[in-house]
Amino acid sequence: MDASDLEALAQAVAAGELSPHELVERMRVDAVADLGYAQVDTERGVRTGVSEVIYGAGKTAEQIAGVVGAMQQAGQRRILITRLDPSKAEELQQRGCVFTYHDAARAGVVGELPEPDGNGQILVVTAGTSDMAVAEEAALTARFLGNRVTRVSDAGVAGIHRLLRQSEKIARAQVIIAIAGMEGALPSVVGGLAACPVIAVPTSVGYGANLGGLTTLLAMVNSCASGVSVVNIDNGFGAAYQASLINHLPGRAR
């Protein structure tokens, strides 16, 4: 159950379609489903507005199927499974779990993506094609959370004219997710062009001195452009979650 479900129940009580007793009975579901290997937070959507998301890496297909089942039993209609590799996705489907697999994003979605209800557009910009896996995770997460998403790919500073020709999209964006590896310069440049918050995502793309994305992370943290915040290495999900929170703030429509 998420915040919209709770509001719908409250409206049903106000309209006389549901008794207060029935509302209490529906809300008596334990906030945690104990599966032994997982403590599934079934009421996170009511508290935070976004239901729990399953991180697929490190979990077996059997465990993921169990968590999905517990969420569905608690009334969750849409479920996002991140970091889900193709072989595990196939095994999960063989176990009878019905979901759509998004190969480019390495993620699965149980249920349908919602209609966008955010204030504006989230722009996802990548420095290079090698950053696309992280970008697709960010874009799918943003769509899952009810946002309109625009993508700009391969617009890094090595050919900065590729970025400058996207100035109209940058100007229209409500939030920008800037994704880059190597020296991580893209978010600083975007931050100097944009009038909205910029969320920087360092990726592990780069040669030896990139240190698996650590060099990129430190460069982004040290950005001299105002309005740039930074998430962890390859964390497209985290960037999109934060961008969605910003895009759903009251009074921020552009």
C-alpha positions in Angstrom: 0.0 0.0 0.0 1.3 3.5 -0.8 0.2 7.0 0.1 -2.3 7.2 -2.7 -4.0 3.9 -1.6 -4.3 5.3 2.0 -5.8 8.5 0.7 -8.3 6.5 -1.4 -9.4 4.6 1.7 -9.8 7.8 3.7 -11.9 9.3 0.9 -14.0 6.1 0.9 -14.7 6.5 4.6 -15.6 10.2 4.1 -18.0 9.2 1.3 -19.7 6.5 3.4 -18.5 3.7 1.1 -16.3 2.2 3.8 -16.9 2.1 7.6 -14.2 3.2 10.1 -14.1 -0.4 11.4 -13.3 -1.7 7.9 -10.6 0.9 7.5 -9.0 -0.2 10.8 -9.2 -3.9 9.7 -7.4 -3.1 6.4 -4.7 -1.2 8.2 -4.0 -4.0 10.7 -1.8 -5.8 8.3 1.6 -6.2 10.0 4.1 -3.6 8.8 6.7 -6.2 8.4 6.4 -9.6 6.6 9.1 -11.9 8.1 10.3 -14.3 5.5 13.3 -15.5 7.5 15.8 -14.3 5.0 14.1 -10.9 4.6 12.1 -8.5 6.6 9.8 -7.0 4.0 8.6 -3.5 4.8 5.0 -3.6 3.6 4.0 -0.2 4.9 6.9 1.9 3.6 4.7 3.4 0.9 2.4 4.8 3.5 5.3 6.3 5.5 7.4 7.7 2.7 5.2 7.7 -0.4 7.3 5.1 -2.2 7.0 1.4 -1.5 10.1 -0.8 -0.9 12.2 -1.6 -4.0 14.0 -5.0 -4.3 17.8 -4.9 -4.9 18.3 -8.0 -7.0 22.1 -8.4 -6.8 23.1 -11.0 -4.1 19.6 -12.5 -3.8 18.6 -15.8 -5.4 15.6 -16.0 -7.7 13.8 -17.9 -5.1 14.4 -15.2 -2.5 13.3 -12.4 -4.9 10.1 -14.4 -5.8 9.4 -14.7 -2.0 9.8 -11.0 -1.5 7.6 -10.1 -4.5 4.9 -12.5 -3.2 4.9 -10.9 0.2 4.6 -7.4 -1.3 1.7 -8.5 -3.5 0.0 -10.1 -0.6 0.2 -6.8 1.3 -1.5 -5.1 -1.7 1.5 -3.6 -3.5 0.6 -3.4 -7.2 3.9 -2.2 -8.7 7.3 -3.5 -7.7 10.7 -2.5 -9.0 13.6 -5.0 -9.0 17.0 -3.4 -9.7 20.3 -5.1 -10.6 18.6 -8.1 -12.0 20.8 -10.0 -14.5 19.2 -11.8 -17.5 19.8 -15.4 -16.2 18.2 -14.6 -12.8 15.3 -12.9 -14.6 14.7 -16.0 -16.6 14.8 -18.2 -13.6 12.4 -15.8 -11.8 9.9 -16.0 -14.7 10.2 -19.8 -14.6 9.1 -19.7 -11.0 5.9 -18.0 -12.1 6.7 -14.4 -11.2 5.0 -12.2 -13.8 7.0 -9.0 -14.6 8.5 -7.1 -17.5 12.3 -7.3 -17.9 14.2 -4.2 -19.0 17.5 -5.6 -20.3 19.2 -2.2 -20.8 18.4 -1.1 -17.3 19.1 -4.6 -15.8 15.8 -4.3 -13.9 12.3 -5.9 -13.7 9.0 -4.2 -13.2 6.0 -6.0 -11.7 2.8 -4.3 -12.8 2.4 -1.4 -15.1 4.4 1.9 -15.1 2.2 4.7 -13.8 1.1 7.8 -15.7 3.6 10.6 -15.0 2.4 13.0 -12.2 5.5 15.0 -11.5 5.8 18.8 -11.9 8.1 18.6 -15.0 10.7 16.6 -16.8 13.7 14.8 -15.5 16.5 15.0 -18.0 19.0 12.1 -17.9 22.3 13.1 -19.6 25.3 10.8 -20.1 28.8 11.7 -21.0 29.4 8.6 -23.1 27.7 5.5 -24.5 29.6 3.4 -21.9 27.5 5.1 -19.2 24.2 3.9 -20.7 23.6 1.0 -18.3 23.5 3.4 -15.3 21.5 5.9 -17.3 18.8 3.3 -18.2 18.6 2.3 -14.5 18.0 6.0 -13.6 15.5 6.5 -16.4 13.4 3.4 -15.6 13.4 4.2 -11.9 12.3 7.8 -12.6 9.4 6.5 -14.9 8.5 3.9 -12.2 8.2 6.7 -9.7 5.8 8.7 -11.9 8.0 11.1 -13.9 8.4 12.2 -17.4 11.9 11.4 -18.6 14.0 12.8 -21.5 17.3 11.3 -22.4 20.5 12.9 -23.9 23.2 10.4 -24.7 26.9 10.7 -25.4 27.2 14.4 -24.7 30.5 14.5 -22.7 32.9 17.4 -22.5 35.3 15.7 -25.0 33.0 17.1 -27.6 31.3 19.9 -25.7 29.3 21.1 -28.7 27.2 17.9 -28.4 26.1 19.2 -25.0 25.6 22.8 -25.9 23.2 21.9 -28.7 20.9 20.4 -26.0 20.5 23.8 -24.3 16.7 23.9 -24.8 16.2 20.5 -23.1 18.5 21.7 -20.2 16.5 24.9 -19.8 13.2 23.0 -19.7 14.2 20.3 -17.2 12.9 20.3 -13.7 15.8 18.2 -12.5 18.9 16.9 -14.3 20.7 13.6 -13.7 24.2 13.9 -15.2 26.1 10.7 -15.5 29.8 10.4 -16.3 32.9 8.3 -15.8 36.5 9.2 -16.5 37.3 12.6 -14.9 33.6 13.3 -14.2 33.5 16.8 -15.7 30.0 16.7 -17.2 27.9 17.6 -14.1 30.0 20.7 -13.5 29.4 22.0 -17.0 25.7 21.1 -16.8 25.5 22.9 -13.4 26.8 26.0 -15.1 24.1 25.9 -17.7 21.0 24.7 -15.8 18.6 26.6 -13.6 17.5 23.5 -11.8 19.0 21.0 -9.3 21.7 18.7 -10.9 22.3 15.2 -9.5 25.7 13.8 -10.5 26.3 10.1 -10.9 29.9 8.9 -11.1 30.4 5.7 -13.0 33.1 3.1 -12.9 33.9 3.7 -16.6 37.5 4.7 -17.2 41.1 3.6 -17.3 43.3 2.5 -14.4 43.6 5.9 -12.6 39.8 6.1 -12.6 40.1 3.6 -9.7 36.7 2.0 -10.4 34.9 5.4 -10.3 36.6 6.7 -7.1 38.4 9.4 -9.1 35.2 10.4 -10.8 33.3 10.5 -7.4 35.9 12.8 -5.8 35.9 15.1 -8.8 32.2 15.5 -8.7 32.2 16.1 -5.0 34.7 18.9 -5.6 32.5 20.5 -8.3 32.7 24.3 -8.3 29.3 24.6 -9.9 26.5 25.4 -7.4 23.4 23.2 -7.2 25.2 19.9 -7.9 24.8 17.0 -5.5 26.4 13.6 -5.9 25.3 10.0 -5.3 27.4 6.9 -5.1 29.3 5.2 -7.9 27.0 3.7 -10.6 23.9 4.5 -8.4 21.4 5.4 -11.1 18.6 4.3 -8.8 19.5 6.6 -6.0 19.8 9.6 -8.4 16.4 8.9 -9.9 14.8 8.5 -6.5 16.2 11.9 -5.3 15.2 13.5 -8.6 11.7 12.2 -8.3 11.4 13.7 -4.8 12.4 17.1 -6.1 10.1 16.8 -9.1 7.1 16.0 -6.9 7.6 18.9 -4.5 4.6 21.2 -4.2 4.9 24.5 -6.1 7.8 23.6 -8.3 6.0 23.3 -11.6 7.9 25.1 -14.4 
